[in-house]
Amino acid sequence: MNKRWYEMSPDVCLLIGKVEMALGNDRIKYAGQILLELKKAGYNFEPHKFDAKLKEYSMKRWYDYNKTVFYAFECLKDADRTVQGYVARNVHEYIMKEKQPQQVTQAPLLTL
């Protein structure tokens, strides 16, 4: 059975699932984080590399409907597996930190 590109790595598969389950604005934020981590990892961006794919594709997949998410996933797919794993782990860590409840500090209660 053939696996999808993101199923080759448990880290990448987990990240794709997290992004898929996120709300629209969060998806875009996470896609931006994927692009940022790719840049940190030294990925060579070629801005027009996926233009033809974007124009020709019939937008069937859930991530095709937003250009930022589409571009982030295509770049991640294009990166070598080591970079994919590095990016997936870092973005997953970012998502988990973001989802942790913020600690609220309270001023001491005044006693009368």
GUDO-246549 format. One line per field, with one value per residue (C-alpha): residue number from 1; x negated, y, z negated. Coordinates in nm, 4 decimals, decimal comma, padded with zeros to 6 digits. Layout:
residues N
resi	(NUM  ...);
px	(X  ...);
py	(Y  ...);
pz	(Z  ...);
This chain:
residues 112
resi	(1  2  3  4  5  6  7  8  9  10  11  12  13  14  15  16  17  18  19  20  21  22  23  24  25  26  27  28  29  30  31  32  33  34  35  36  37  38  39  40  41  42  43  44  45  46  47  48  49  50  51  52  53  54  55  56  57  58  59  60  61  62  63  64  65  66  67  68  69  70  71  72  73  74  75  76  77  78  79  80  81  82  83  84  85  86  87  88  89  90  91  92  93  94  95  96  97  98  99  100  101  102  103  104  105  106  107  108  109  110  111  112);
px	(00,0000  -00,1399  -00,1681  -00,1098  -00,4204  -00,3366  -00,2734  -00,6409  -00,7238  -00,5173  -00,6215  -00,5064  -00,1857  -00,1057  -00,1690  00,0505  00,3311  00,2952  00,3107  00,6076  00,8036  00,7225  00,9654  00,9153  00,7111  00,5004  00,4319  00,2900  00,0828  -00,0580  -00,1326  -00,3292  -00,5179  -00,5955  -00,7409  -00,9421  -01,0865  -01,1677  -01,3595  -01,5486  -01,6359  -01,7870  -01,5153  -01,5662  -01,2380  -01,1553  -00,8531  -00,7151  -00,7910  -00,4333  -00,2483  -00,1681  -00,0516  00,1732  00,3271  00,3766  00,4983  00,8724  00,8571  00,9762  00,7788  00,8642  00,5350  00,5716  00,8257  00,5801  00,2691  00,0538  00,1452  00,1057  -00,2369  -00,3572  -00,2576  -00,4072  -00,7362  -00,7327  -00,6629  -00,9507  -01,1992  -01,4161  -01,2964  -01,5424  -01,4177  -01,0556  -01,1078  -01,2878  -01,0144  -00,7335  -00,8763  -00,9347  -00,5917  -00,4230  -00,6062  -00,4879  -00,1272  -00,1434  -00,2918  -00,0273  00,2531  00,1355  00,3577  00,2027  00,1193  00,3111  00,1540  00,3950  00,3373  00,3613  00,7097  00,7626  00,9042  01,1190);
py	(00,0000  00,3413  00,5982  00,9683  01,1867  01,2972  00,9428  00,8529  01,0272  01,0077  01,3651  01,5048  01,3008  01,4341  01,7920  01,7611  01,6217  01,9084  02,1680  01,9948  01,9972  02,3644  02,6452  02,8541  03,1376  02,8929  02,6929  03,0039  03,0860  02,7311  02,7433  03,0618  02,8845  02,5949  02,8447  03,0146  02,6823  02,5828  02,9081  02,8402  02,4933  02,6415  02,5370  02,7047  02,8769  02,9151  03,1481  03,0456  02,6742  02,5810  02,8452  02,6068  02,3442  02,5987  02,7078  02,3541  02,1813  02,1507  02,2301  01,8978  01,8737  02,0626  02,2511  02,3691  02,6360  02,8758  02,9787  03,0121  02,6649  02,5217  02,6815  02,5750  02,2128  02,2053  02,3447  02,0967  01,8157  01,9380  01,9501  01,6493  01,4131  01,5373  01,8936  01,7732  01,6045  01,9065  02,1441  01,9133  01,8762  02,2499  02,3513  02,0849  02,2226  02,5728  02,4517  02,2744  02,5792  02,7996  02,5718  02,5590  02,7606  03,0929  03,1341  03,4213  03,5933  03,7409  04,0279  03,9250  03,9525  04,2306  04,1308  04,3770);
pz	(00,0000  00,0961  -00,1765  -00,1347  -00,1578  -00,5125  -00,6352  -00,5952  -00,9224  -01,2417  -01,3292  -00,9958  -01,0051  -01,3536  -01,2423  -00,9341  -01,1527  -01,4029  -01,1260  -00,9637  -01,2917  -01,3623  -01,2958  -00,9811  -01,1318  -01,3310  -01,0142  -00,8519  -01,1611  -01,1716  -00,7984  -00,8610  -01,1388  -00,9016  -00,6533  -00,9285  -01,0473  -00,6892  -00,6532  -00,9789  -00,8488  -00,5335  -00,2901  00,0478  00,1304  00,4960  00,4954  00,8343  00,8100  00,7220  00,9259  01,2108  00,9640  00,7954  01,1273  01,2609  00,9475  00,8986  00,5268  00,3922  00,0697  -00,2479  -00,2417  00,1175  00,0305  -00,1328  00,0575  -00,2555  -00,3805  -00,0309  00,0127  -00,3334  -00,2715  00,0781  -00,0560  -00,3432  -00,0976  00,1210  -00,1692  -00,2458  -00,5188  -00,7784  -00,7345  -00,7343  -01,0716  -01,2184  -01,1043  -01,2170  -01,5678  -01,6085  -01,4801  -01,6916  -01,9961  -01,8991  -01,8747  -02,2095  -02,3857  -02,2322  -02,3466  -02,7088  -02,9376  -03,0264  -03,3924  -03,5385  -03,8307  -04,0776  -04,3077  -04,6708  -04,8142  -05,0591  -05,3905  -05,5747);
